[in-house]
Amino acid sequence: MIYITRREQFNAAHKLYREEWSDERNMQVFGKCSNPNWHGHNYELFVTVKGEINPDTGYLIDLKTLKEIIRLHVTDKLDHKNVNLDVDFMKDKMASTEVLATEIFNQLKLPLEQRGVTLYKVKLVETENNYAEYYGQDQPL
């Protein structure tokens, strides 16, 4: 079993808020992240896949192919977008790093399986101090 990781970057705006809550409650729970005028991050995305090395190519997956899958299913949808308003797979979901990492995993799982590799982990870095990792529901840590 081999693991390989591809790093991609995108920047996006979002805010954390619940429409059914008052502005005061949103500020109390989410602080400045509930700013009505949004805020943004320069995200780093690490996608790790696992599987067996193909003896003919020496690859688990061609990294150009992995890059294209990530671009098509994730970064093209997120880069320079508003996560709350513009991203189809985040519709009606909290735009937290944790939820975003989970939904990115969900976007990539099937296309990667169709290429014969297993998505192992998505790591989404929001700031130099904060990141989320998601391994999927079916995989033990």
Summary of the structure (lengths in Angstrom):
residues: 141
radius of gyration: 16.6
end to end distance: 15.6
largest distance: 60.4
contacts: 377
relative contact order: 0.20
helix: 37%
strand: 28%
